[in-house]
Each structure stands twice: as structure tokens, then as C-alpha cells.
Amino acid sequence: MTKLEEIKKERQVLENMLVRKKGNHAANEAYRALQPYFQEIDNMNSYYPIGRIRLVRLFLESDLSEDKELFSCYGRFANLVEGVEV
């Protein structure tokens, strides 16, 4: 899988996970904060790092931290957005 395919896949998975938590204040806040990144990725024709995402505090200080799959997905997504190789 190319990086472009990977970031688009993680973007979709993360968005779906956040949308499923409808009514959760922290999930709504994270979703709103990630919208510019989602839009940028939707318009990508080739992969490039977008910038830095700093929402870990939001995940750790809310009940979102209890959803390990969501937290892991956010981590993969943030690494791709930032261009971090893990």
C-alpha cells in the first residue's frame, strides 16, 4: 500500500470511528479539529506531510482514552499527517 492509500484509509477509518461516537463532546471536538486535515487529504494526488496534530491531550483527558482502537487509529493517522516513520 502506498503512503497516499494508507493516509486516505486511516483518514476514513478515523472519521468513521469519531462519527460513531455521536453525542460524545470530546469526539465532536476532535472531529471538528481534524476537519481541515480530512479535507486536505481528500484533495491529495500524492502523499506529503501536512503538518502537526496535537490532540493527544484531548484523547488522554477524556473518555476517548478508553477506546484503544480509536486511540491507536489516531496515532497512526497523526504519524502519517506529520510524516513520522515508525
PyMOL Python script that loads the backbone (N, CA, C, O; Angstrom):
from pymol import cmd

cmd.read_pdbstr("""\
ATOM      1  N   MET A   1       0.848  -1.176   0.000  1.00  0.00           N
ATOM      2  CA  MET A   1       0.000   0.000   0.000  1.00  0.00           C
ATOM      3  C   MET A   1       0.896   1.243   0.000  1.00  0.00           C
ATOM      4  O   MET A   1       1.852   1.322   0.772  1.00  0.00           O
ATOM      5  N   THR A   2       0.587   2.199  -0.857  1.00  0.00           N
ATOM      6  CA  THR A   2       1.367   3.435  -0.895  1.00  0.00           C
ATOM      7  C   THR A   2       0.993   4.315   0.297  1.00  0.00           C
ATOM      8  O   THR A   2      -0.027   4.094   0.950  1.00  0.00           O
ATOM      9  N   LYS A   3       1.821   5.300   0.566  1.00  0.00           N
ATOM     10  CA  LYS A   3       1.527   6.226   1.678  1.00  0.00           C
ATOM     11  C   LYS A   3       0.231   6.979   1.427  1.00  0.00           C
ATOM     12  O   LYS A   3      -0.532   7.238   2.357  1.00  0.00           O
ATOM     13  N   LEU A   4      -0.020   7.333   0.167  1.00  0.00           N
ATOM     14  CA  LEU A   4      -1.258   8.039  -0.160  1.00  0.00           C
ATOM     15  C   LEU A   4      -2.466   7.154   0.149  1.00  0.00           C
ATOM     16  O   LEU A   4      -3.434   7.615   0.754  1.00  0.00           O
ATOM     17  N   GLU A   5      -2.413   5.902  -0.259  1.00  0.00           N
ATOM     18  CA  GLU A   5      -3.507   4.972   0.030  1.00  0.00           C
ATOM     19  C   GLU A   5      -3.662   4.782   1.539  1.00  0.00           C
ATOM     20  O   GLU A   5      -4.775   4.719   2.060  1.00  0.00           O
ATOM     21  N   GLU A   6      -2.528   4.692   2.225  1.00  0.00           N
ATOM     22  CA  GLU A   6      -2.546   4.474   3.670  1.00  0.00           C
ATOM     23  C   GLU A   6      -3.174   5.653   4.417  1.00  0.00           C
ATOM     24  O   GLU A   6      -4.008   5.456   5.300  1.00  0.00           O
ATOM     25  N   ILE A   7      -2.774   6.880   4.062  1.00  0.00           N
ATOM     26  CA  ILE A   7      -3.318   8.043   4.769  1.00  0.00           C
ATOM     27  C   ILE A   7      -4.805   8.220   4.467  1.00  0.00           C
ATOM     28  O   ILE A   7      -5.569   8.624   5.344  1.00  0.00           O
ATOM     29  N   LYS A   8      -5.218   7.926   3.247  1.00  0.00           N
ATOM     30  CA  LYS A   8      -6.636   8.038   2.908  1.00  0.00           C
ATOM     31  C   LYS A   8      -7.458   6.979   3.641  1.00  0.00           C
ATOM     32  O   LYS A   8      -8.580   7.249   4.068  1.00  0.00           O
ATOM     33  N   LYS A   9      -6.907   5.787   3.786  1.00  0.00           N
ATOM     34  CA  LYS A   9      -7.593   4.723   4.521  1.00  0.00           C
ATOM     35  C   LYS A   9      -7.722   5.089   5.999  1.00  0.00           C
ATOM     36  O   LYS A   9      -8.803   4.979   6.578  1.00  0.00           O
ATOM     37  N   GLU A  10      -6.613   5.525   6.607  1.00  0.00           N
ATOM     38  CA  GLU A  10      -6.643   5.887   8.031  1.00  0.00           C
ATOM     39  C   GLU A  10      -7.562   7.078   8.274  1.00  0.00           C
ATOM     40  O   GLU A  10      -8.233   7.149   9.303  1.00  0.00           O
ATOM     41  N   ARG A  11      -7.593   8.000   7.341  1.00  0.00           N
ATOM     42  CA  ARG A  11      -8.479   9.166   7.454  1.00  0.00           C
ATOM     43  C   ARG A  11      -9.929   8.705   7.524  1.00  0.00           C
ATOM     44  O   ARG A  11     -10.692   9.167   8.372  1.00  0.00           O
ATOM     45  N   GLN A  12     -10.307   7.789   6.627  1.00  0.00           N
ATOM     46  CA  GLN A  12     -11.679   7.297   6.576  1.00  0.00           C
ATOM     47  C   GLN A  12     -12.036   6.511   7.837  1.00  0.00           C
ATOM     48  O   GLN A  12     -13.119   6.682   8.395  1.00  0.00           O
ATOM     49  N   VAL A  13     -11.131   5.662   8.276  1.00  0.00           N
ATOM     50  CA  VAL A  13     -11.373   4.864   9.479  1.00  0.00           C
ATOM     51  C   VAL A  13     -11.540   5.772  10.694  1.00  0.00           C
ATOM     52  O   VAL A  13     -12.465   5.590  11.486  1.00  0.00           O
ATOM     53  N   LEU A  14     -10.645   6.749  10.840  1.00  0.00           N
ATOM     54  CA  LEU A  14     -10.716   7.655  11.989  1.00  0.00           C
ATOM     55  C   LEU A  14     -12.007   8.468  11.962  1.00  0.00           C
ATOM     56  O   LEU A  14     -12.673   8.610  12.987  1.00  0.00           O
ATOM     57  N   GLU A  15     -12.356   8.995  10.809  1.00  0.00           N
ATOM     58  CA  GLU A  15     -13.592   9.762  10.714  1.00  0.00           C
ATOM     59  C   GLU A  15     -14.788   8.896  11.107  1.00  0.00           C
ATOM     60  O   GLU A  15     -15.640   9.333  11.881  1.00  0.00           O
ATOM     61  N   ASN A  16     -14.857   7.681  10.583  1.00  0.00           N
ATOM     62  CA  ASN A  16     -15.973   6.787  10.911  1.00  0.00           C
ATOM     63  C   ASN A  16     -16.038   6.486  12.404  1.00  0.00           C
ATOM     64  O   ASN A  16     -17.122   6.450  12.986  1.00  0.00           O
ATOM     65  N   MET A  17     -14.883   6.270  13.021  1.00  0.00           N
ATOM     66  CA  MET A  17     -14.861   5.970  14.459  1.00  0.00           C
ATOM     67  C   MET A  17     -15.354   7.166  15.274  1.00  0.00           C
ATOM     68  O   MET A  17     -16.083   6.994  16.251  1.00  0.00           O
ATOM     69  N   LEU A  18     -14.962   8.361  14.878  1.00  0.00           N
ATOM     70  CA  LEU A  18     -15.400   9.556  15.600  1.00  0.00           C
ATOM     71  C   LEU A  18     -16.884   9.821  15.386  1.00  0.00           C
ATOM     72  O   LEU A  18     -17.583  10.219  16.318  1.00  0.00           O
ATOM     73  N   VAL A  19     -17.365   9.608  14.184  1.00  0.00           N
ATOM     74  CA  VAL A  19     -18.785   9.823  13.884  1.00  0.00           C
ATOM     75  C   VAL A  19     -19.658   8.844  14.669  1.00  0.00           C
ATOM     76  O   VAL A  19     -20.751   9.200  15.108  1.00  0.00           O
ATOM     77  N   ARG A  20     -19.179   7.620  14.843  1.00  0.00           N
ATOM     78  CA  ARG A  20     -19.937   6.625  15.617  1.00  0.00           C
ATOM     79  C   ARG A  20     -20.090   7.036  17.083  1.00  0.00           C
ATOM     80  O   ARG A  20     -20.983   6.545  17.773  1.00  0.00           O
ATOM     81  N   LYS A  21     -19.234   7.924  17.556  1.00  0.00           N
ATOM     82  CA  LYS A  21     -19.318   8.382  18.947  1.00  0.00           C
ATOM     83  C   LYS A  21     -20.145   9.657  19.040  1.00  0.00           C
ATOM     84  O   LYS A  21     -19.894  10.516  19.885  1.00  0.00           O
ATOM     85  N   LYS A  22     -21.131   9.764  18.164  1.00  0.00           N
ATOM     86  CA  LYS A  22     -22.016  10.922  18.141  1.00  0.00           C
ATOM     87  C   LYS A  22     -22.554  11.197  19.546  1.00  0.00           C
ATOM     88  O   LYS A  22     -22.942  10.270  20.257  1.00  0.00           O
ATOM     89  N   GLY A  23     -22.576  12.430  19.930  1.00  0.00           N
ATOM     90  CA  GLY A  23     -23.047  12.785  21.262  1.00  0.00           C
ATOM     91  C   GLY A  23     -21.927  12.883  22.281  1.00  0.00           C
ATOM     92  O   GLY A  23     -22.139  13.409  23.373  1.00  0.00           O
ATOM     93  N   ASN A  24     -20.741  12.391  21.953  1.00  0.00           N
ATOM     94  CA  ASN A  24     -19.588  12.483  22.840  1.00  0.00           C
ATOM     95  C   ASN A  24     -18.885  13.811  22.572  1.00  0.00           C
ATOM     96  O   ASN A  24     -18.415  14.055  21.461  1.00  0.00           O
ATOM     97  N   HIS A  25     -18.813  14.667  23.588  1.00  0.00           N
ATOM     98  CA  HIS A  25     -18.245  16.007  23.422  1.00  0.00           C
ATOM     99  C   HIS A  25     -16.802  15.961  22.920  1.00  0.00           C
ATOM    100  O   HIS A  25     -16.449  16.711  22.010  1.00  0.00           O
ATOM    101  N   ALA A  26     -15.971  15.105  23.489  1.00  0.00           N
ATOM    102  CA  ALA A  26     -14.561  15.027  23.086  1.00  0.00           C
ATOM    103  C   ALA A  26     -14.431  14.523  21.650  1.00  0.00           C
ATOM    104  O   ALA A  26     -13.582  15.009  20.903  1.00  0.00           O
ATOM    105  N   ALA A  27     -15.257  13.560  21.257  1.00  0.00           N
ATOM    106  CA  ALA A  27     -15.223  13.049  19.885  1.00  0.00           C
ATOM    107  C   ALA A  27     -15.649  14.134  18.903  1.00  0.00           C
ATOM    108  O   ALA A  27     -15.066  14.262  17.827  1.00  0.00           O
ATOM    109  N   ASN A  28     -16.659  14.911  19.267  1.00  0.00           N
ATOM    110  CA  ASN A  28     -17.098  16.011  18.408  1.00  0.00           C
ATOM    111  C   ASN A  28     -16.007  17.068  18.283  1.00  0.00           C
ATOM    112  O   ASN A  28     -15.776  17.596  17.195  1.00  0.00           O
ATOM    113  N   GLU A  29     -15.344  17.375  19.375  1.00  0.00           N
ATOM    114  CA  GLU A  29     -14.253  18.350  19.357  1.00  0.00           C
ATOM    115  C   GLU A  29     -13.097  17.852  18.483  1.00  0.00           C
ATOM    116  O   GLU A  29     -12.543  18.615  17.692  1.00  0.00           O
ATOM    117  N   ALA A  30     -12.738  16.586  18.625  1.00  0.00           N
ATOM    118  CA  ALA A  30     -11.666  16.010  17.812  1.00  0.00           C
ATOM    119  C   ALA A  30     -12.058  16.019  16.340  1.00  0.00           C
ATOM    120  O   ALA A  30     -11.240  16.347  15.481  1.00  0.00           O
ATOM    121  N   TYR A  31     -13.286  15.666  16.049  1.00  0.00           N
ATOM    122  CA  TYR A  31     -13.770  15.637  14.668  1.00  0.00           C
ATOM    123  C   TYR A  31     -13.664  17.031  14.043  1.00  0.00           C
ATOM    124  O   TYR A  31     -13.173  17.176  12.923  1.00  0.00           O
ATOM    125  N   ARG A  32     -14.116  18.036  14.757  1.00  0.00           N
ATOM    126  CA  ARG A  32     -14.030  19.417  14.247  1.00  0.00           C
ATOM    127  C   ARG A  32     -12.578  19.839  14.031  1.00  0.00           C
ATOM    128  O   ARG A  32     -12.260  20.479  13.029  1.00  0.00           O
ATOM    129  N   ALA A  33     -11.705  19.488  14.958  1.00  0.00           N
ATOM    130  CA  ALA A  33     -10.290  19.867  14.853  1.00  0.00           C
ATOM    131  C   ALA A  33      -9.607  19.162  13.682  1.00  0.00           C
ATOM    132  O   ALA A  33      -8.663  19.701  13.104  1.00  0.00           O
ATOM    133  N   LEU A  34     -10.069  17.974  13.329  1.00  0.00           N
ATOM    134  CA  LEU A  34      -9.449  17.200  12.259  1.00  0.00           C
ATOM    135  C   LEU A  34     -10.018  17.498  10.874  1.00  0.00           C
ATOM    136  O   LEU A  34      -9.456  17.051   9.874  1.00  0.00           O
ATOM    137  N   GLN A  35     -11.108  18.236  10.796  1.00  0.00           N
ATOM    138  CA  GLN A  35     -11.736  18.536   9.517  1.00  0.00           C
ATOM    139  C   GLN A  35     -10.777  19.128   8.487  1.00  0.00           C
ATOM    140  O   GLN A  35     -10.790  18.676   7.341  1.00  0.00           O
ATOM    141  N   PRO A  36      -9.948  20.112   8.831  1.00  0.00           N
ATOM    142  CA  PRO A  36      -9.025  20.656   7.823  1.00  0.00           C
ATOM    143  C   PRO A  36      -8.052  19.594   7.288  1.00  0.00           C
ATOM    144  O   PRO A  36      -7.696  19.617   6.110  1.00  0.00           O
ATOM    145  N   TYR A  37      -7.630  18.678   8.140  1.00  0.00           N
ATOM    146  CA  TYR A  37      -6.729  17.606   7.707  1.00  0.00           C
ATOM    147  C   TYR A  37      -7.466  16.636   6.786  1.00  0.00           C
ATOM    148  O   TYR A  37      -6.926  16.203   5.768  1.00  0.00           O
ATOM    149  N   PHE A  38      -8.704  16.298   7.151  1.00  0.00           N
ATOM    150  CA  PHE A  38      -9.508  15.413   6.319  1.00  0.00           C
ATOM    151  C   PHE A  38      -9.693  16.014   4.926  1.00  0.00           C
ATOM    152  O   PHE A  38      -9.556  15.319   3.920  1.00  0.00           O
ATOM    153  N   GLN A  39     -10.002  17.305   4.877  1.00  0.00           N
ATOM    154  CA  GLN A  39     -10.214  17.967   3.588  1.00  0.00           C
ATOM    155  C   GLN A  39      -8.934  17.998   2.767  1.00  0.00           C
ATOM    156  O   GLN A  39      -8.965  17.768   1.558  1.00  0.00           O
ATOM    157  N   GLU A  40      -7.816  18.278   3.411  1.00  0.00           N
ATOM    158  CA  GLU A  40      -6.529  18.301   2.717  1.00  0.00           C
ATOM    159  C   GLU A  40      -6.224  16.922   2.123  1.00  0.00           C
ATOM    160  O   GLU A  40      -5.771  16.819   0.983  1.00  0.00           O
ATOM    161  N   ILE A  41      -6.469  15.881   2.889  1.00  0.00           N
ATOM    162  CA  ILE A  41      -6.205  14.516   2.425  1.00  0.00           C
ATOM    163  C   ILE A  41      -7.132  14.153   1.267  1.00  0.00           C
ATOM    164  O   ILE A  41      -6.708  13.496   0.317  1.00  0.00           O
ATOM    165  N   ASP A  42      -8.380  14.572   1.340  1.00  0.00           N
ATOM    166  CA  ASP A  42      -9.324  14.292   0.255  1.00  0.00           C
ATOM    167  C   ASP A  42      -8.849  14.888  -1.065  1.00  0.00           C
ATOM    168  O   ASP A  42      -9.154  14.353  -2.132  1.00  0.00           O
ATOM    169  N   ASN A  43      -8.109  15.986  -1.002  1.00  0.00           N
ATOM    170  CA  ASN A  43      -7.633  16.670  -2.205  1.00  0.00           C
ATOM    171  C   ASN A  43      -6.236  16.250  -2.638  1.00  0.00           C
ATOM    172  O   ASN A  43      -5.722  16.760  -3.634  1.00  0.00           O
ATOM    173  N   MET A  44      -5.614  15.331  -1.910  1.00  0.00           N
ATOM    174  CA  MET A  44      -4.249  14.896  -2.234  1.00  0.00           C
ATOM    175  C   MET A  44      -4.225  14.035  -3.493  1.00  0.00           C
ATOM    176  O   MET A  44      -5.058  13.148  -3.677  1.00  0.00           O
ATOM    177  N   ASN A  45      -3.260  14.317  -4.346  1.00  0.00           N
ATOM    178  CA  ASN A  45      -2.996  13.465  -5.505  1.00  0.00           C
ATOM    179  C   ASN A  45      -1.734  12.647  -5.280  1.00  0.00           C
ATOM    180  O   ASN A  45      -1.530  11.612  -5.913  1.00  0.00           O
ATOM    181  N   SER A  46      -0.896  13.119  -4.378  1.00  0.00           N
ATOM    182  CA  SER A  46       0.304  12.388  -3.969  1.00  0.00           C
ATOM    183  C   SER A  46       0.553  12.707  -2.502  1.00  0.00           C
ATOM    184  O   SER A  46       0.161  13.761  -2.002  1.00  0.00           O
ATOM    185  N   TYR A  47       1.209  11.783  -1.830  1.00  0.00           N
ATOM    186  CA  TYR A  47       1.429  11.929  -0.390  1.00  0.00           C
ATOM    187  C   TYR A  47       2.478  12.989  -0.083  1.00  0.00           C
ATOM    188  O   TYR A  47       3.502  13.087  -0.759  1.00  0.00           O
ATOM    189  N   TYR A  48       2.204  13.773   0.941  1.00  0.00           N
ATOM    190  CA  TYR A  48       3.171  14.710   1.523  1.00  0.00           C
ATOM    191  C   TYR A  48       2.719  14.982   2.956  1.00  0.00           C
ATOM    192  O   TYR A  48       1.522  14.969   3.244  1.00  0.00           O
ATOM    193  N   PRO A  49       3.680  15.231   3.861  1.00  0.00           N
ATOM    194  CA  PRO A  49       3.301  15.564   5.233  1.00  0.00           C
ATOM    195  C   PRO A  49       2.544  16.898   5.252  1.00  0.00           C
ATOM    196  O   PRO A  49       2.918  17.841   4.554  1.00  0.00           O
ATOM    197  N   ILE A  50       1.495  16.965   6.045  1.00  0.00           N
ATOM    198  CA  ILE A  50       0.644  18.155   6.091  1.00  0.00           C
ATOM    199  C   ILE A  50       1.093  19.109   7.192  1.00  0.00           C
ATOM    200  O   ILE A  50       1.133  20.323   6.988  1.00  0.00           O
ATOM    201  N   GLY A  51       1.423  18.573   8.335  1.00  0.00           N
ATOM    202  CA  GLY A  51       1.770  19.419   9.474  1.00  0.00           C
ATOM    203  C   GLY A  51       1.671  18.634  10.760  1.00  0.00           C
ATOM    204  O   GLY A  51       1.749  17.406  10.761  1.00  0.00           O
ATOM    205  N   ARG A  52       1.502  19.342  11.843  1.00  0.00           N
ATOM    206  CA  ARG A  52       1.452  18.700  13.160  1.00  0.00           C
ATOM    207  C   ARG A  52       0.036  18.686  13.706  1.00  0.00           C
ATOM    208  O   ARG A  52      -0.718  19.650  13.570  1.00  0.00           O
ATOM    209  N   ILE A  53      -0.297  17.583  14.317  1.00  0.00           N
ATOM    210  CA  ILE A  53      -1.585  17.450  15.006  1.00  0.00           C
ATOM    211  C   ILE A  53      -1.276  17.251  16.482  1.00  0.00           C
ATOM    212  O   ILE A  53      -0.443  16.419  16.841  1.00  0.00           O
ATOM    213  N   ARG A  54      -1.928  17.994  17.310  1.00  0.00           N
ATOM    214  CA  ARG A  54      -1.692  17.862  18.748  1.00  0.00           C
ATOM    215  C   ARG A  54      -3.017  17.708  19.488  1.00  0.00           C
ATOM    216  O   ARG A  54      -3.489  18.628  20.155  1.00  0.00           O
ATOM    217  N   LEU A  55      -3.604  16.521  19.352  1.00  0.00           N
ATOM    218  CA  LEU A  55      -4.862  16.237  20.042  1.00  0.00           C
ATOM    219  C   LEU A  55      -4.712  15.139  21.084  1.00  0.00           C
ATOM    220  O   LEU A  55      -5.709  14.683  21.644  1.00  0.00           O
ATOM    221  N   VAL A  56      -3.497  14.709  21.351  1.00  0.00           N
ATOM    222  CA  VAL A  56      -3.290  13.625  22.318  1.00  0.00           C
ATOM    223  C   VAL A  56      -3.902  13.993  23.666  1.00  0.00           C
ATOM    224  O   VAL A  56      -4.516  13.150  24.320  1.00  0.00           O
ATOM    225  N   ARG A  57      -3.739  15.235  24.079  1.00  0.00           N
ATOM    226  CA  ARG A  57      -4.308  15.691  25.352  1.00  0.00           C
ATOM    227  C   ARG A  57      -5.807  15.445  25.380  1.00  0.00           C
ATOM    228  O   ARG A  57      -6.345  14.957  26.374  1.00  0.00           O
ATOM    229  N   LEU A  58      -6.473  15.781  24.296  1.00  0.00           N
ATOM    230  CA  LEU A  58      -7.922  15.588  24.212  1.00  0.00           C
ATOM    231  C   LEU A  58      -8.286  14.116  24.360  1.00  0.00           C
ATOM    232  O   LEU A  58      -9.255  13.776  25.039  1.00  0.00           O
ATOM    233  N   PHE A  59      -7.520  13.258  23.735  1.00  0.00           N
ATOM    234  CA  PHE A  59      -7.784  11.824  23.832  1.00  0.00           C
ATOM    235  C   PHE A  59      -7.486  11.304  25.237  1.00  0.00           C
ATOM    236  O   PHE A  59      -8.268  10.532  25.793  1.00  0.00           O
ATOM    237  N   LEU A  60      -6.372  11.718  25.804  1.00  0.00           N
ATOM    238  CA  LEU A  60      -5.964  11.202  27.114  1.00  0.00           C
ATOM    239  C   LEU A  60      -6.819  11.721  28.256  1.00  0.00           C
ATOM    240  O   LEU A  60      -7.037  11.011  29.237  1.00  0.00           O
ATOM    241  N   GLU A  61      -7.304  12.943  28.142  1.00  0.00           N
ATOM    242  CA  GLU A  61      -8.048  13.556  29.243  1.00  0.00           C
ATOM    243  C   GLU A  61      -9.561  13.373  29.119  1.00  0.00           C
ATOM    244  O   GLU A  61     -10.329  14.007  29.843  1.00  0.00           O
ATOM    245  N   SER A  62      -9.976  12.524  28.218  1.00  0.00           N
ATOM    246  CA  SER A  62     -11.407  12.272  28.055  1.00  0.00           C
ATOM    247  C   SER A  62     -11.655  10.765  28.038  1.00  0.00           C
ATOM    248  O   SER A  62     -10.729   9.961  28.138  1.00  0.00           O
ATOM    249  N   ASP A  63     -12.904  10.418  27.911  1.00  0.00           N
ATOM    250  CA  ASP A  63     -13.246   9.003  27.844  1.00  0.00           C
ATOM    251  C   ASP A  63     -12.825   8.362  26.518  1.00  0.00           C
ATOM    252  O   ASP A  63     -12.966   7.152  26.347  1.00  0.00           O
ATOM    253  N   LEU A  64     -12.312   9.160  25.582  1.00  0.00           N
ATOM    254  CA  LEU A  64     -11.798   8.595  24.334  1.00  0.00           C
ATOM    255  C   LEU A  64     -10.596   7.695  24.593  1.00  0.00           C
ATOM    256  O   LEU A  64     -10.305   6.794  23.806  1.00  0.00           O
ATOM    257  N   SER A  65      -9.900   7.945  25.700  1.00  0.00           N
ATOM    258  CA  SER A  65      -8.723   7.131  26.031  1.00  0.00           C
ATOM    259  C   SER A  65      -9.109   5.686  26.339  1.00  0.00           C
ATOM    260  O   SER A  65      -8.262   4.794  26.285  1.00  0.00           O
ATOM    261  N   GLU A  66     -10.373   5.450  26.659  1.00  0.00           N
ATOM    262  CA  GLU A  66     -10.828   4.093  26.962  1.00  0.00           C
ATOM    263  C   GLU A  66     -10.987   3.249  25.699  1.00  0.00           C
ATOM    264  O   GLU A  66     -11.013   2.020  25.767  1.00  0.00           O
ATOM    265  N   ASP A  67     -11.092   3.913  24.545  1.00  0.00           N
ATOM    266  CA  ASP A  67     -11.240   3.204  23.267  1.00  0.00           C
ATOM    267  C   ASP A  67      -9.848   3.048  22.655  1.00  0.00           C
ATOM    268  O   ASP A  67      -9.369   3.932  21.945  1.00  0.00           O
ATOM    269  N   LYS A  68      -9.217   1.929  22.933  1.00  0.00           N
ATOM    270  CA  LYS A  68      -7.833   1.691  22.495  1.00  0.00           C
ATOM    271  C   LYS A  68      -7.716   1.663  20.969  1.00  0.00           C
ATOM    272  O   LYS A  68      -6.718   2.121  20.414  1.00  0.00           O
ATOM    273  N   GLU A  69      -8.734   1.125  20.294  1.00  0.00           N
ATOM    274  CA  GLU A  69      -8.706   1.070  18.832  1.00  0.00           C
ATOM    275  C   GLU A  69      -8.733   2.485  18.238  1.00  0.00           C
ATOM    276  O   GLU A  69      -8.008   2.779  17.287  1.00  0.00           O
ATOM    277  N   LEU A  70      -9.568   3.348  18.804  1.00  0.00           N
ATOM    278  CA  LEU A  70      -9.648   4.733  18.351  1.00  0.00           C
ATOM    279  C   LEU A  70      -8.334   5.458  18.607  1.00  0.00           C
ATOM    280  O   LEU A  70      -7.830   6.160  17.731  1.00  0.00           O
ATOM    281  N   PHE A  71      -7.781   5.294  19.792  1.00  0.00           N
ATOM    282  CA  PHE A  71      -6.530   5.966  20.144  1.00  0.00           C
ATOM    283  C   PHE A  71      -5.396   5.498  19.231  1.00  0.00           C
ATOM    284  O   PHE A  71      -4.573   6.307  18.803  1.00  0.00           O
ATOM    285  N   SER A  72      -5.350   4.223  18.937  1.00  0.00           N
ATOM    286  CA  SER A  72      -4.335   3.669  18.051  1.00  0.00           C
ATOM    287  C   SER A  72      -4.505   4.204  16.627  1.00  0.00           C
ATOM    288  O   SER A  72      -3.523   4.539  15.965  1.00  0.00           O
ATOM    289  N   CYS A  73      -5.733   4.281  16.168  1.00  0.00           N
ATOM    290  CA  CYS A  73      -6.021   4.816  14.839  1.00  0.00           C
ATOM    291  C   CYS A  73      -5.594   6.274  14.757  1.00  0.00           C
ATOM    292  O   CYS A  73      -4.984   6.691  13.772  1.00  0.00           O
ATOM    293  N   TYR A  74      -5.911   7.048  15.786  1.00  0.00           N
ATOM    294  CA  TYR A  74      -5.487   8.450  15.816  1.00  0.00           C
ATOM    295  C   TYR A  74      -3.961   8.549  15.734  1.00  0.00           C
ATOM    296  O   TYR A  74      -3.438   9.402  15.017  1.00  0.00           O
ATOM    297  N   GLY A  75      -3.252   7.698  16.452  1.00  0.00           N
ATOM    298  CA  GLY A  75      -1.791   7.707  16.440  1.00  0.00           C
ATOM    299  C   GLY A  75      -1.229   7.421  15.056  1.00  0.00           C
ATOM    300  O   GLY A  75      -0.310   8.104  14.605  1.00  0.00           O
ATOM    301  N   ARG A  76      -1.775   6.419  14.381  1.00  0.00           N
ATOM    302  CA  ARG A  76      -1.323   6.098  13.015  1.00  0.00           C
ATOM    303  C   ARG A  76      -1.605   7.262  12.071  1.00  0.00           C
ATOM    304  O   ARG A  76      -0.763   7.627  11.250  1.00  0.00           O
ATOM    305  N   PHE A  77      -2.796   7.840  12.197  1.00  0.00           N
ATOM    306  CA  PHE A  77      -3.188   8.964  11.353  1.00  0.00           C
ATOM    307  C   PHE A  77      -2.273  10.161  11.586  1.00  0.00           C
ATOM    308  O   PHE A  77      -1.786  10.767  10.631  1.00  0.00           O
ATOM    309  N   ALA A  78      -2.036  10.504  12.853  1.00  0.00           N
ATOM    310  CA  ALA A  78      -1.180  11.646  13.178  1.00  0.00           C
ATOM    311  C   ALA A  78       0.232  11.436  12.645  1.00  0.00           C
ATOM    312  O   ALA A  78       0.834  12.373  12.120  1.00  0.00           O
ATOM    313  N   ASN A  79       0.767  10.240  12.767  1.00  0.00           N
ATOM    314  CA  ASN A  79       2.109   9.960  12.249  1.00  0.00           C
ATOM    315  C   ASN A  79       2.167  10.155  10.738  1.00  0.00           C
ATOM    316  O   ASN A  79       3.147  10.695  10.224  1.00  0.00           O
ATOM    317  N   LEU A  80       1.143   9.728  10.028  1.00  0.00           N
ATOM    318  CA  LEU A  80       1.114   9.916   8.574  1.00  0.00           C
ATOM    319  C   LEU A  80       0.987  11.391   8.212  1.00  0.00           C
ATOM    320  O   LEU A  80       1.660  11.868   7.299  1.00  0.00           O
ATOM    321  N   VAL A  81       0.134  12.108   8.917  1.00  0.00           N
ATOM    322  CA  VAL A  81      -0.053  13.541   8.653  1.00  0.00           C
ATOM    323  C   VAL A  81       1.256  14.298   8.896  1.00  0.00           C
ATOM    324  O   VAL A  81       1.599  15.221   8.156  1.00  0.00           O
ATOM    325  N   GLU A  82       1.972  13.898   9.931  1.00  0.00           N
ATOM    326  CA  GLU A  82       3.209  14.576  10.287  1.00  0.00           C
ATOM    327  C   GLU A  82       4.431  14.055   9.532  1.00  0.00           C
ATOM    328  O   GLU A  82       5.510  14.645   9.605  1.00  0.00           O
ATOM    329  N   GLY A  83       4.260  12.957   8.813  1.00  0.00           N
ATOM    330  CA  GLY A  83       5.385  12.389   8.078  1.00  0.00           C
ATOM    331  C   GLY A  83       6.383  11.656   8.953  1.00  0.00           C
ATOM    332  O   GLY A  83       7.561  11.553   8.611  1.00  0.00           O
ATOM    333  N   VAL A  84       5.906  11.143  10.094  1.00  0.00           N
ATOM    334  CA  VAL A  84       6.767  10.430  11.039  1.00  0.00           C
ATOM    335  C   VAL A  84       6.795   8.959  10.648  1.00  0.00           C
ATOM    336  O   VAL A  84       5.748   8.332  10.488  1.00  0.00           O
ATOM    337  N   GLU A  85       7.992   8.416  10.496  1.00  0.00           N
ATOM    338  CA  GLU A  85       8.159   6.983  10.227  1.00  0.00           C
ATOM    339  C   GLU A  85       8.291   6.259  11.552  1.00  0.00           C
ATOM    340  O   GLU A  85       9.118   6.620  12.389  1.00  0.00           O
ATOM    341  N   VAL A  86       7.468   5.231  11.739  1.00  0.00           N
ATOM    342  CA  VAL A  86       7.534   4.476  12.991  1.00  0.00           C
ATOM    343  C   VAL A  86       7.968   3.058  12.704  1.00  0.00           C
ATOM    344  O   VAL A  86       8.088   2.250  13.625  1.00  0.00           O
TER     345      VAL A  86
END
""", "prot")
cmd.dss("prot")
cmd.show_as("cartoon", "prot")
cmd.util.cbc("prot")
cmd.orient("prot")
